[in-house]
Amino acid sequence: MTDGKTALSELTEISSQVDAAVLFSADGEVVASTLPDTRAKELAASAKALFEEAGRVGAGELSQLEAATADGSLFVVRDGDLLIAASTGAEPTSGLVFYDLKATLRNAAAKPKPKPKPKPAAKRKPRAKSSGTS
Amino acid sequence: MGRRSLFALGLAAGSLLGIGLYARRGRARERIDLYFADGSMSSLDGGSSEASRLLAQARDGLRAARP
């Protein structure tokens, strides 16, 4: 339906809590971000390392996390090969932030719909020659 | 002891208690919440060694996210 950049701009429009966000692949490559390139790469690298290390804590497969500090929270959500990391201020409404991040991941992962093909112009029937003489 | 001294003592004790409670509240806020694909959830308190390591990484990310 939409690409990563559009999905992120929709996220920052609908969520007043999200300060910055980056979409990245499971191998850490930045797909889209609300930040300049260098900082987007740093955030993606930190979020990837955090998610991988946190994944070793539990026995199951980690799908999302919130790291809450006194200065703000860092959220990381995974859907397949795509991840999103987002920063918020202190004490955010976690449920809402997770909901918005998952919706953004779904939007970013959805394949764009193919444009409908224009209908071929209807062939005109050749006019029948008028037999009458005028 | 005069009334003024008692008032000053009470004010000082109240301030100390308030500072202590505020600092404790701030520490309690630091945590890592982990949500797993099977629907289970685990919360690591900021005081644990595992959470401290993860929180340090989260702070790196937050620094990058903020100007």
N, CA and C atoms of all chains as a GROMACS GRO file, in nm:
protein
  603
    1MET      N    1   0.081  -0.118   0.000
    1MET     CA    2   0.000   0.000   0.000
    1MET      C    3   0.086   0.126   0.000
    2THR      N    4   0.202   0.116   0.075
    2THR     CA    5   0.281   0.236   0.086
    2THR      C    6   0.427   0.197   0.109
    3ASP      N    7   0.519   0.292   0.090
    3ASP     CA    8   0.659   0.259   0.115
    3ASP      C    9   0.698   0.302   0.257
    4GLY      N   10   0.824   0.272   0.294
    4GLY     CA   11   0.868   0.299   0.431
    4GLY      C   12   0.861   0.445   0.471
    5LYS      N   13   0.904   0.530   0.378
    5LYS     CA   14   0.906   0.674   0.409
    5LYS      C   15   0.765   0.727   0.434
    6THR      N   16   0.672   0.685   0.350
    6THR     CA   17   0.533   0.729   0.367
    6THR      C   18   0.475   0.674   0.497
    7ALA      N   19   0.507   0.546   0.526
    7ALA     CA   20   0.456   0.484   0.649
    7ALA      C   21   0.506   0.560   0.771
    8LEU      N   22   0.633   0.604   0.769
    8LEU     CA   23   0.688   0.678   0.883
    8LEU      C   24   0.627   0.817   0.894
    9SER      N   25   0.602   0.880   0.782
    9SER     CA   26   0.542   1.014   0.792
    9SER      C   27   0.398   1.005   0.843
   10GLU      N   28   0.329   0.894   0.808
   10GLU     CA   29   0.195   0.872   0.864
   10GLU      C   30   0.204   0.848   1.015
   11LEU      N   31   0.309   0.775   1.056
   11LEU     CA   32   0.328   0.746   1.200
   11LEU      C   33   0.346   0.875   1.280
   12THR      N   34   0.435   0.963   1.233
   12THR     CA   35   0.461   1.086   1.307
   12THR      C   36   0.339   1.180   1.304
   13GLU      N   37   0.254   1.161   1.201
   13GLU     CA   38   0.132   1.240   1.195
   13GLU      C   39   0.029   1.194   1.298
   14ILE      N   40   0.014   1.060   1.308
   14ILE     CA   41  -0.092   1.008   1.397
   14ILE      C   42  -0.047   0.997   1.542
   15SER      N   43   0.082   0.979   1.566
   15SER     CA   44   0.128   0.959   1.705
   15SER      C   45   0.202   1.083   1.756
   16SER      N   46   0.144   1.143   1.858
   16SER     CA   47   0.209   1.261   1.918
   16SER      C   48   0.320   1.219   2.013
   17GLN      N   49   0.327   1.088   2.043
   17GLN     CA   50   0.425   1.043   2.143
   17GLN      C   51   0.560   1.008   2.082
   18VAL      N   52   0.558   0.966   1.954
   18VAL     CA   53   0.682   0.923   1.889
   18VAL      C   54   0.763   1.045   1.847
   19ASP      N   55   0.888   1.051   1.898
   19ASP     CA   56   0.978   1.163   1.863
   19ASP      C   57   1.053   1.134   1.733
   20ALA      N   58   1.107   1.013   1.723
   20ALA     CA   59   1.186   0.973   1.605
   20ALA      C   60   1.168   0.824   1.583
   21ALA      N   61   1.182   0.782   1.458
   21ALA     CA   62   1.165   0.639   1.428
   21ALA      C   63   1.251   0.600   1.310
   22VAL      N   64   1.291   0.474   1.308
   22VAL     CA   65   1.369   0.422   1.195
   22VAL      C   66   1.319   0.282   1.162
   23LEU      N   67   1.300   0.258   1.034
   23LEU     CA   68   1.264   0.125   0.984
   23LEU      C   69   1.393   0.060   0.935
   24PHE      N   70   1.420  -0.063   0.976
   24PHE     CA   71   1.542  -0.128   0.930
   24PHE      C   72   1.519  -0.278   0.913
   25SER      N   73   1.606  -0.338   0.831
   25SER     CA   74   1.593  -0.480   0.805
   25SER      C   75   1.661  -0.559   0.916
   26ALA      N   76   1.639  -0.691   0.918
   26ALA     CA   77   1.694  -0.775   1.023
   26ALA      C   78   1.847  -0.772   1.026
   27ASP      N   79   1.909  -0.740   0.910
   27ASP     CA   80   2.056  -0.732   0.909
   27ASP      C   81   2.105  -0.589   0.941
   28GLY      N   82   2.016  -0.501   0.979
   28GLY     CA   83   2.056  -0.369   1.028
   28GLY      C   84   2.056  -0.258   0.924
   29GLU      N   85   2.017  -0.291   0.802
   29GLU     CA   86   2.017  -0.189   0.696
   29GLU      C   87   1.895  -0.097   0.710
   30VAL      N   88   1.922   0.034   0.708
   30VAL     CA   89   1.814   0.132   0.724
   30VAL      C   90   1.727   0.136   0.599
   31VAL      N   91   1.596   0.121   0.618
   31VAL     CA   92   1.501   0.125   0.506
   31VAL      C   93   1.445   0.266   0.491
   32ALA      N   94   1.408   0.325   0.605
   32ALA     CA   95   1.356   0.462   0.605
   32ALA      C   96   1.368   0.516   0.747
   33SER      N   97   1.372   0.649   0.758
   33SER     CA   98   1.388   0.707   0.891
   33SER      C   99   1.337   0.851   0.894
   34THR      N  100   1.305   0.896   1.015
   34THR     CA  101   1.268   1.036   1.032
   34THR      C  102   1.392   1.118   1.068
   35LEU      N  103   1.506   1.051   1.080
   35LEU     CA  104   1.631   1.116   1.123
   35LEU      C  105   1.727   1.131   1.005
   36PRO      N  106   1.827   1.219   1.019
   36PRO     CA  107   1.932   1.224   0.917
   36PRO      C  108   2.008   1.090   0.911
   37ASP      N  109   2.072   1.063   0.798
   37ASP     CA  110   2.134   0.932   0.771
   37ASP      C  111   2.222   0.878   0.884
   38THR      N  112   2.318   0.960   0.932
   38THR     CA  113   2.415   0.912   1.031
   38THR      C  114   2.344   0.869   1.158
   39ARG      N  115   2.253   0.954   1.204
   39ARG     CA  116   2.184   0.922   1.329
   39ARG      C  117   2.088   0.805   1.311
   40ALA      N  118   2.030   0.793   1.192
   40ALA     CA  119   1.941   0.680   1.164
   40ALA      C  120   2.018   0.549   1.172
   41LYS      N  121   2.142   0.550   1.117
   41LYS     CA  122   2.226   0.428   1.122
   41LYS      C  123   2.262   0.395   1.266
   42GLU      N  124   2.295   0.498   1.345
   42GLU     CA  125   2.331   0.475   1.486
   42GLU      C  126   2.213   0.417   1.564
   43LEU      N  127   2.094   0.475   1.540
   43LEU     CA  128   1.975   0.426   1.611
   43LEU      C  129   1.943   0.282   1.570
   44ALA      N  130   1.952   0.254   1.440
   44ALA     CA  131   1.924   0.118   1.392
   44ALA      C  132   2.023   0.018   1.451
   45ALA      N  133   2.152   0.057   1.458
   45ALA     CA  134   2.254  -0.033   1.512
   45ALA      C  135   2.230  -0.059   1.661
   46SER      N  136   2.197   0.046   1.736
   46SER     CA  137   2.171   0.030   1.881
   46SER      C  138   2.047  -0.056   1.903
   47ALA      N  139   1.941  -0.027   1.825
   47ALA     CA  140   1.815  -0.101   1.841
   47ALA      C  141   1.833  -0.248   1.803
   48LYS      N  142   1.912  -0.273   1.699
   48LYS     CA  143   1.936  -0.413   1.655
   48LYS      C  144   2.012  -0.488   1.764
   49ALA      N  145   2.116  -0.424   1.819
   49ALA     CA  146   2.196  -0.488   1.925
   49ALA      C  147   2.110  -0.513   2.049
   50LEU      N  148   2.028  -0.414   2.084
   50LEU     CA  149   1.940  -0.427   2.201
   50LEU      C  150   1.842  -0.542   2.182
   51PHE      N  151   1.782  -0.549   2.062
   51PHE     CA  152   1.680  -0.651   2.035
   51PHE      C  153   1.743  -0.791   2.037
   52GLU      N  154   1.863  -0.801   1.978
   52GLU     CA  155   1.931  -0.932   1.975
   52GLU      C  156   1.969  -0.979   2.115
   53GLU      N  157   2.022  -0.885   2.194
   53GLU     CA  158   2.064  -0.922   2.330
   53GLU      C  159   1.942  -0.954   2.418
   54ALA      N  160   1.836  -0.875   2.402
   54ALA     CA  161   1.714  -0.899   2.480
   54ALA      C  162   1.652  -1.033   2.441
   55GLY      N  163   1.666  -1.070   2.314
   55GLY     CA  164   1.611  -1.197   2.266
   55GLY      C  165   1.675  -1.318   2.331
   56ARG      N  166   1.797  -1.298   2.383
   56ARG     CA  167   1.867  -1.410   2.449
   56ARG      C  168   1.821  -1.427   2.594
   57VAL      N  169   1.745  -1.329   2.645
   57VAL     CA  170   1.702  -1.334   2.786
   57VAL      C  171   1.594  -1.440   2.806
   58GLY      N  172   1.492  -1.439   2.719
   58GLY     CA  173   1.382  -1.534   2.734
   58GLY      C  174   1.402  -1.656   2.647
   59ALA      N  175   1.314  -1.754   2.669
   59ALA     CA  176   1.326  -1.878   2.592
   59ALA      C  177   1.256  -1.866   2.457
   60GLY      N  178   1.150  -1.783   2.452
   60GLY     CA  179   1.071  -1.774   2.329
   60GLY      C  180   1.127  -1.674   2.230
   61GLU      N  181   1.051  -1.658   2.121
   61GLU     CA  182   1.091  -1.563   2.016
   61GLU      C  183   1.041  -1.423   2.053
   62LEU      N  184   1.134  -1.329   2.063
   62LEU     CA  185   1.099  -1.191   2.102
   62LEU      C  186   1.030  -1.122   1.986
   63SER      N  187   0.917  -1.055   2.013
   63SER     CA  188   0.848  -0.984   1.906
   63SER      C  189   0.852  -0.832   1.925
   64GLN      N  190   0.859  -0.786   2.050
   64GLN     CA  191   0.867  -0.641   2.073
   64GLN      C  192   0.921  -0.614   2.212
   65LEU      N  193   0.977  -0.493   2.230
   65LEU     CA  194   1.028  -0.457   2.363
   65LEU      C  195   1.016  -0.308   2.385
   66GLU      N  196   1.012  -0.273   2.513
   66GLU     CA  197   1.019  -0.132   2.552
   66GLU      C  198   1.128  -0.119   2.657
   67ALA      N  199   1.223  -0.030   2.632
   67ALA     CA  200   1.326   0.001   2.731
   67ALA      C  201   1.291   0.138   2.788
   68ALA      N  202   1.248   0.140   2.913
   68ALA     CA  203   1.202   0.265   2.975
   68ALA      C  204   1.313   0.322   3.063
   69THR      N  205   1.359   0.441   3.031
   69THR     CA  206   1.458   0.510   3.113
   69THR      C  207   1.392   0.637   3.170
   70ALA      N  208   1.462   0.704   3.258
   70ALA     CA  209   1.406   0.826   3.317
   70ALA      C  210   1.392   0.937   3.212
   71ASP      N  211   1.476   0.931   3.107
   71ASP     CA  212   1.473   1.036   3.004
   71ASP      C  213   1.375   1.009   2.891
   72GLY      N  214   1.335   0.884   2.875
   72GLY     CA  215   1.246   0.848   2.766
   72GLY      C  216   1.249   0.698   2.742
   73SER      N  217   1.168   0.654   2.647
   73SER     CA  218   1.161   0.511   2.617
   73SER      C  219   1.205   0.483   2.474
   74LEU      N  220   1.264   0.366   2.457
   74LEU     CA  221   1.299   0.318   2.323
   74LEU      C  222   1.217   0.193   2.297
   75PHE      N  223   1.142   0.193   2.187
   75PHE     CA  224   1.058   0.079   2.150
   75PHE      C  225   1.120   0.012   2.028
   76VAL      N  226   1.118  -0.121   2.027
   76VAL     CA  227   1.160  -0.195   1.908
   76VAL      C  228   1.055  -0.303   1.881
   77VAL      N  229   1.005  -0.309   1.757
   77VAL     CA  230   0.904  -0.408   1.720
   77VAL      C  231   0.951  -0.480   1.594
   78ARG      N  232   0.930  -0.610   1.590
   78ARG     CA  233   0.972  -0.688   1.471
   78ARG      C  234   0.850  -0.753   1.406
   79ASP      N  235   0.849  -0.750   1.274
   79ASP     CA  236   0.747  -0.822   1.197
   79ASP      C  237   0.818  -0.884   1.078
   80GLY      N  238   0.847  -1.012   1.088
   80GLY     CA  239   0.921  -1.080   0.982
   80GLY      C  240   1.063  -1.028   0.975
   81ASP      N  241   1.103  -0.985   0.855
   81ASP     CA  242   1.241  -0.936   0.837
   81ASP      C  243   1.253  -0.787   0.859
   82LEU      N  244   1.142  -0.722   0.892
   82LEU     CA  245   1.143  -0.577   0.908
   82LEU      C  246   1.127  -0.540   1.056
   83LEU      N  247   1.206  -0.442   1.101
   83LEU     CA  248   1.195  -0.393   1.239
   83LEU      C  249   1.174  -0.242   1.239
   84ILE      N  250   1.116  -0.194   1.347
   84ILE     CA  251   1.103  -0.050   1.365
   84ILE      C  252   1.148  -0.016   1.506
   85ALA      N  253   1.226   0.091   1.518
   85ALA     CA  254   1.267   0.143   1.648
   85ALA      C  255   1.215   0.285   1.659
   86ALA      N  256   1.163   0.320   1.777
   86ALA     CA  257   1.108   0.455   1.795
   86ALA      C  258   1.141   0.505   1.935
   87SER      N  259   1.168   0.634   1.943
   87SER     CA  260   1.194   0.694   2.074
   87SER      C  261   1.075   0.781   2.114
   88THR      N  262   1.048   0.783   2.245
   88THR     CA  263   0.940   0.868   2.298
   88THR      C  264   0.994   0.940   2.422
   89GLY      N  265   0.913   1.028   2.476
   89GLY     CA  266   0.947   1.091   2.602
   89GLY      C  267   0.927   0.992   2.717
   90ALA      N  268   0.945   1.041   2.841
   90ALA     CA  269   0.930   0.953   2.957
   90ALA      C  270   0.783   0.919   2.979
   91GLU      N  271   0.761   0.799   3.028
   91GLU     CA  272   0.628   0.747   3.062
   91GLU      C  273   0.525   0.762   2.951
   92PRO      N  274   0.551   0.701   2.837
   92PRO     CA  275   0.453   0.706   2.727
   92PRO      C  276   0.339   0.607   2.753
   93THR      N  277   0.233   0.617   2.672
   93THR     CA  278   0.125   0.517   2.679
   93THR      C  279   0.170   0.400   2.591
   94SER      N  280   0.233   0.303   2.654
   94SER     CA  281   0.303   0.197   2.580
   94SER      C  282   0.213   0.124   2.481
   95GLY      N  283   0.091   0.091   2.523
   95GLY     CA  284   0.001   0.015   2.437
   95GLY      C  285  -0.028   0.088   2.306
   96LEU      N  286  -0.049   0.217   2.317
   96LEU     CA  287  -0.078   0.296   2.196
   96LEU      C  288   0.044   0.303   2.105
   97VAL      N  289   0.161   0.321   2.165
   97VAL     CA  290   0.284   0.330   2.084
   97VAL      C  291   0.307   0.197   2.011
   98PHE      N  292   0.292   0.086   2.082
   98PHE     CA  293   0.310  -0.045   2.017
   98PHE      C  294   0.209  -0.061   1.902
   99TYR      N  295   0.086  -0.021   1.925
   99TYR     CA  296  -0.018  -0.033   1.823
   99TYR      C  297   0.020   0.045   1.697
  100ASP      N  298   0.066   0.170   1.718
  100ASP     CA  299   0.103   0.254   1.604
  100ASP      C  300   0.225   0.198   1.531
  101LEU      N  301   0.321   0.145   1.606
  101LEU     CA  302   0.443   0.090   1.543
  101LEU      C  303   0.410  -0.034   1.460
  102LYS      N  304   0.319  -0.119   1.513
  102LYS     CA  305   0.282  -0.239   1.438
  102LYS      C  306   0.208  -0.201   1.309
  103ALA      N  307   0.121  -0.101   1.320
  103ALA     CA  308   0.048  -0.056   1.200
  103ALA      C  309   0.147  -0.002   1.096
  104THR      N  310   0.249   0.071   1.143
  104THR     CA  311   0.350   0.125   1.051
  104THR      C  312   0.427   0.012   0.982
  105LEU      N  313   0.463  -0.090   1.060
  105LEU     CA  314   0.534  -0.205   1.001
  105LEU      C  315   0.448  -0.273   0.894
  106ARG      N  316   0.320  -0.290   0.926
  106ARG     CA  317   0.229  -0.354   0.828
  106ARG      C  318   0.220  -0.271   0.701
  107ASN      N  319   0.206  -0.139   0.718
  107ASN     CA  320   0.197  -0.050   0.601
  107ASN      C  321   0.324  -0.055   0.518
  108ALA      N  322   0.438  -0.055   0.586
  108ALA     CA  323   0.566  -0.053   0.515
  108ALA      C  324   0.592  -0.185   0.443
  109ALA      N  325   0.542  -0.295   0.502
  109ALA     CA  326   0.569  -0.427   0.443
  109ALA      C  327   0.473  -0.459   0.330
  110ALA      N  328   0.357  -0.392   0.329
  110ALA     CA  329   0.257  -0.423   0.226
  110ALA      C  330   0.310  -0.385   0.089
  111LYS      N  331   0.286  -0.474  -0.006
  111LYS     CA  332   0.331  -0.445  -0.142
  111LYS      C  333   0.240  -0.340  -0.204
  112PRO      N  334   0.299  -0.250  -0.279
  112PRO     CA  335   0.213  -0.150  -0.343
  112PRO      C  336   0.119  -0.215  -0.442
  113LYS      N  337  -0.005  -0.164  -0.443
  113LYS     CA  338  -0.104  -0.219  -0.537
  113LYS      C  339  -0.066  -0.180  -0.679
  114PRO      N  340  -0.076  -0.273  -0.772
  114PRO     CA  341  -0.047  -0.235  -0.911
  114PRO      C  342  -0.152  -0.138  -0.962
  115LYS      N  343  -0.103  -0.044  -1.041
  115LYS     CA  344  -0.198   0.054  -1.096
  115LYS      C  345  -0.290  -0.016  -1.195
  116PRO      N  346  -0.416   0.019  -1.192
  116PRO     CA  347  -0.507  -0.044  -1.289
  116PRO      C  348  -0.467  -0.006  -1.431
  117LYS      N  349  -0.469  -0.111  -1.515
  117LYS     CA  350  -0.431  -0.084  -1.654
  117LYS      C  351  -0.539  -0.002  -1.723
  118PRO      N  352  -0.496   0.094  -1.800
  118PRO     CA  353  -0.598   0.172  -1.872
  118PRO      C  354  -0.668   0.082  -1.975
  119LYS      N  355  -0.797   0.102  -1.981
  119LYS     CA  356  -0.874   0.019  -2.074
  119LYS      C  357  -0.835   0.056  -2.218
  120PRO      N  358  -0.814  -0.048  -2.298
  120PRO     CA  359  -0.782  -0.015  -2.438
  120PRO      C  360  -0.901   0.055  -2.504
  121ALA      N  361  -0.865   0.149  -2.583
  121ALA     CA  362  -0.973   0.224  -2.650
  121ALA      C  363  -1.054   0.130  -2.740
  122ALA      N  364  -1.182   0.140  -2.730
  122ALA     CA  365  -1.268   0.052  -2.809
  122ALA      C  366  -1.248   0.080  -2.958
  123LYS      N  367  -1.230  -0.032  -3.026
  123LYS     CA  368  -1.210  -0.016  -3.171
  123LYS      C  369  -1.339   0.029  -3.237
  124ARG      N  370  -1.320   0.124  -3.319
  124ARG     CA  371  -1.441   0.168  -3.390
  124ARG      C  372  -1.466   0.079  -3.508
  125LYS      N  373  -1.589   0.052  -3.518
  125LYS     CA  374  -1.625  -0.027  -3.635
  125LYS      C  375  -1.612   0.061  -3.758
  126PRO      N  376  -1.556   0.005  -3.858
  126PRO     CA  377  -1.549   0.087  -3.980
  126PRO      C  378  -1.690   0.120  -4.028
  127ARG      N  379  -1.700   0.244  -4.065
  127ARG     CA  380  -1.833   0.287  -4.110
  127ARG      C  381  -1.872   0.214  -4.238
  128ALA      N  382  -1.994   0.178  -4.231
  128ALA     CA  383  -2.042   0.114  -4.354
  128ALA      C  384  -2.053   0.219  -4.464
  129LYS      N  385  -2.003   0.178  -4.575
  129LYS     CA  386  -2.008   0.274  -4.687
  129LYS      C  387  -2.153   0.302  -4.724
  130SER      N  388  -2.179   0.427  -4.734
  130SER     CA  389  -2.318   0.458  -4.772
  130SER      C  390  -2.338   0.426  -4.920
  131SER      N  391  -2.440   0.352  -4.940
  131SER     CA  392  -2.462   0.307  -5.077
  131SER      C  393  -2.536   0.414  -5.160
  132GLY      N  394  -2.608   0.497  -5.085
  132GLY     CA  395  -2.686   0.597  -5.156
  132GLY      C  396  -2.598   0.705  -5.219
  133THR      N  397  -2.642   0.765  -5.320
  133THR     CA  398  -2.568   0.877  -5.381
  133THR      C  399  -2.642   1.005  -5.354
  134SER      N  400  -2.568   1.103  -5.319
  134SER     CA  401  -2.635   1.229  -5.295
  134SER      C  402  -2.579   1.341  -5.378
  135MET      N  403   1.201   2.435   7.305
  135MET     CA  404   1.212   2.457   7.160
  135MET      C  405   1.094   2.541   7.112
  136GLY      N  406   1.125   2.646   7.042
  136GLY     CA  407   1.018   2.736   6.999
  136GLY      C  408   0.937   2.678   6.883
  137ARG      N  409   0.828   2.744   6.858
  137ARG     CA  410   0.742   2.696   6.747
  137ARG      C  411   0.812   2.709   6.613
  138ARG      N  412   0.895   2.813   6.603
  138ARG     CA  413   0.968   2.834   6.477
  138ARG      C  414   1.064   2.718   6.448
  139SER      N  415   1.134   2.674   6.554
  139SER     CA  416   1.230   2.564   6.538
  139SER      C  417   1.158   2.437   6.498
  140LEU      N  418   1.045   2.412   6.562
  140LEU     CA  419   0.967   2.292   6.529
  140LEU      C  420   0.920   2.295   6.384
  141PHE      N  421   0.877   2.411   6.342
  141PHE     CA  422   0.830   2.427   6.204
  141PHE      C  423   0.945   2.400   6.106
  142ALA      N  424   1.064   2.458   6.136
  142ALA     CA  425   1.180   2.440   6.049
  142ALA      C  426   1.221   2.293   6.043
  143LEU      N  427   1.217   2.227   6.159
  143LEU     CA  428   1.254   2.086   6.166
  143LEU      C  429   1.156   2.001   6.083
  144GLY      N  430   1.029   2.030   6.096
  144GLY     CA  431   0.925   1.957   6.021
  144GLY      C  432   0.941   1.978   5.871
  145LEU      N  433   0.972   2.101   5.834
  145LEU     CA  434   0.991   2.134   5.691
  145LEU      C  435   1.111   2.058   5.634
  146ALA      N  436   1.219   2.055   5.712
  146ALA     CA  437   1.341   1.985   5.665
  146ALA      C  438   1.314   1.835   5.651
  147ALA      N  439   1.246   1.778   5.750
  147ALA     CA  440   1.217   1.633   5.747
  147ALA      C  441   1.126   1.601   5.628
  148GLY      N  442   1.026   1.686   5.605
  148GLY     CA  443   0.935   1.665   5.492
  148GLY      C  444   1.006   1.673   5.359
  149SER      N  445   1.097   1.770   5.346
  149SER     CA  446   1.172   1.785   5.221
  149SER      C  447   1.258   1.662   5.193
  150LEU      N  448   1.326   1.614   5.298
  150LEU     CA  449   1.411   1.496   5.281
  150LEU      C  450   1.328   1.375   5.238
  151LEU      N  451   1.214   1.359   5.301
  151LEU     CA  452   1.125   1.247   5.267
  151LEU      C  453   1.079   1.259   5.121
  152GLY      N  454   1.042   1.382   5.082
  152GLY     CA  455   0.996   1.405   4.944
  152GLY      C  456   1.105   1.374   4.843
  153ILE      N  457   1.228   1.419   4.872
  153ILE     CA  458   1.340   1.393   4.780
  153ILE      C  459   1.364   1.243   4.768
  154GLY      N  460   1.359   1.174   4.881
  154GLY     CA  461   1.381   1.029   4.882
  154GLY      C  462   1.276   0.957   4.799
  155LEU      N  463   1.151   0.994   4.818
  155LEU     CA  464   1.041   0.928   4.745
  155LEU      C  465   1.050   0.956   4.595
  156TYR      N  466   1.088   1.080   4.560
  156TYR     CA  467   1.099   1.118   4.419
  156TYR      C  468   1.211   1.039   4.351
  157ALA      N  469   1.325   1.028   4.423
  157ALA     CA  470   1.439   0.954   4.366
  157ALA      C  471   1.403   0.807   4.349
  158ARG      N  472   1.330   0.752   4.445
  158ARG     CA  473   1.291   0.612   4.439
  158ARG      C  474   1.195   0.588   4.322
  159ARG      N  475   1.104   0.684   4.302
  159ARG     CA  476   1.009   0.674   4.192
  159ARG      C  477   1.083   0.676   4.057
  160GLY      N  478   1.185   0.763   4.048
  160GLY     CA  479   1.263   0.773   3.926
  160GLY      C  480   1.335   0.643   3.894
  161ARG      N  481   1.390   0.579   3.999
  161ARG     CA  482   1.461   0.453   3.977
  161ARG      C  483   1.365   0.344   3.933
  162ALA      N  484   1.244   0.343   3.993
  162ALA     CA  485   1.148   0.237   3.963
  162ALA      C  486   1.100   0.245   3.818
  163ARG      N  487   1.107   0.362   3.759
  163ARG     CA  488   1.060   0.378   3.621
  163ARG      C  489   1.149   0.305   3.521
  164GLU      N  490   1.275   0.285   3.557
  164GLU     CA  491   1.368   0.224   3.460
  164GLU      C  492   1.344   0.072   3.457
  165ARG      N  493   1.311   0.025   3.337
  165ARG     CA  494   1.281  -0.118   3.324
  165ARG      C  495   1.287  -0.158   3.177
  166ILE      N  496   1.293  -0.288   3.155
  166ILE     CA  497   1.286  -0.342   3.018
  166ILE      C  498   1.166  -0.437   3.014
  167ASP      N  499   1.072  -0.410   2.926
  167ASP     CA  500   0.957  -0.499   2.908
  167ASP      C  501   0.976  -0.577   2.778
  168LEU      N  502   0.973  -0.708   2.791
  168LEU     CA  503   0.993  -0.794   2.673
  168LEU      C  504   0.863  -0.868   2.642
  169TYR      N  505   0.823  -0.865   2.517
  169TYR     CA  506   0.700  -0.932   2.474
  169TYR      C  507   0.738  -1.039   2.372
  170PHE      N  508   0.692  -1.160   2.397
  170PHE     CA  509   0.730  -1.273   2.311
  170PHE      C  510   0.616  -1.312   2.217
  171ALA      N  511   0.655  -1.380   2.110
  171ALA     CA  512   0.558  -1.416   2.005
  171ALA      C  513   0.447  -1.506   2.057
  172ASP      N  514   0.475  -1.584   2.163
  172ASP     CA  515   0.372  -1.673   2.217
  172ASP      C  516   0.274  -1.600   2.309
  173GLY      N  517   0.290  -1.467   2.322
  173GLY     CA  518   0.198  -1.388   2.404
  173GLY      C  519   0.246  -1.363   2.545
  174SER      N  520   0.358  -1.426   2.584
  174SER     CA  521   0.409  -1.405   2.719
  174SER      C  522   0.488  -1.274   2.727
  175MET      N  523   0.505  -1.226   2.849
  175MET     CA  524   0.572  -1.099   2.870
  175MET      C  525   0.661  -1.110   2.993
  176SER      N  526   0.775  -1.042   2.986
  176SER     CA  527   0.867  -1.045   3.099
  176SER      C  528   0.918  -0.904   3.123
  177SER      N  529   0.921  -0.861   3.248
  177SER     CA  530   0.967  -0.726   3.281
  177SER      C  531   1.092  -0.735   3.368
  178LEU      N  532   1.200  -0.670   3.321
  178LEU     CA  533   1.325  -0.671   3.397
  178LEU      C  534   1.339  -0.538   3.468
  179ASP      N  535   1.356  -0.542   3.598
  179ASP     CA  536   1.370  -0.420   3.676
  179ASP      C  537   1.505  -0.356   3.648
  180GLY      N  538   1.505  -0.223   3.645
  180GLY     CA  539   1.627  -0.150   3.612
  180GLY      C  540   1.745  -0.180   3.701
  181GLY      N  541   1.720  -0.233   3.820
  181GLY     CA  542   1.828  -0.261   3.914
  181GLY      C  543   1.905  -0.389   3.883
  182SER      N  544   1.846  -0.480   3.804
  182SER     CA  545   1.913  -0.607   3.776
  182SER      C  546   2.029  -0.587   3.678
  183SER      N  547   2.126  -0.679   3.681
  183SER     CA  548   2.244  -0.663   3.596
  183SER      C  549   2.208  -0.676   3.448
  184GLU      N  550   2.114  -0.769   3.419
  184GLU     CA  551   2.071  -0.787   3.278
  184GLU      C  552   2.006  -0.660   3.224
  185ALA      N  553   1.917  -0.603   3.305
  185ALA     CA  554   1.847  -0.482   3.262
  185ALA      C  555   1.944  -0.366   3.248
  186SER      N  556   2.041  -0.356   3.337
  186SER     CA  557   2.138  -0.245   3.331
  186SER      C  558   2.212  -0.247   3.198
  187ARG      N  559   2.252  -0.368   3.155
  187ARG     CA  560   2.324  -0.382   3.027
  187ARG      C  561   2.234  -0.339   2.911
  188LEU      N  562   2.110  -0.386   2.915
  188LEU     CA  563   2.016  -0.353   2.807
  188LEU      C  564   1.981  -0.205   2.809
  189LEU      N  565   1.966  -0.149   2.929
  189LEU     CA  566   1.932  -0.006   2.939
  189LEU      C  567   2.046   0.082   2.887
  190ALA      N  568   2.169   0.038   2.905
  190ALA     CA  569   2.283   0.114   2.852
  190ALA      C  570   2.275   0.120   2.700
  191GLN      N  571   2.238   0.007   2.638
  191GLN     CA  572   2.222   0.006   2.491
  191GLN      C  573   2.105   0.093   2.448
  192ALA      N  574   1.998   0.089   2.527
  192ALA     CA  575   1.881   0.172   2.494
  192ALA      C  576   1.918   0.320   2.502
  193ARG      N  577   2.001   0.357   2.599
  193ARG     CA  578   2.042   0.498   2.612
  193ARG      C  579   2.124   0.542   2.490
  194ASP      N  580   2.206   0.450   2.437
  194ASP     CA  581   2.280   0.481   2.314
  194ASP      C  582   2.183   0.514   2.202
  195GLY      N  583   2.078   0.432   2.191
  195GLY     CA  584   1.978   0.453   2.087
  195GLY      C  585   1.904   0.585   2.106
  196LEU      N  586   1.868   0.614   2.231
  196LEU     CA  587   1.796   0.740   2.260
  196LEU      C  588   1.884   0.861   2.230
  197ARG      N  589   2.014   0.849   2.258
  197ARG     CA  590   2.106   0.960   2.228
  197ARG      C  591   2.109   0.986   2.078
  198ALA      N  592   2.112   0.877   1.999
  198ALA     CA  593   2.114   0.892   1.853
  198ALA      C  594   1.984   0.953   1.802
  199ALA      N  595   1.874   0.921   1.873
  199ALA     CA  596   1.743   0.969   1.827
  199ALA      C  597   1.720   1.115   1.860
  200ARG      N  598   1.800   1.169   1.952
  200ARG     CA  599   1.777   1.308   1.995
  200ARG      C  600   1.891   1.398   1.951
  201PRO      N  601   1.858   1.520   1.911
  201PRO     CA  602   1.962   1.613   1.866
  201PRO      C  603   2.052   1.658   1.982
   0.00000   0.00000   0.00000
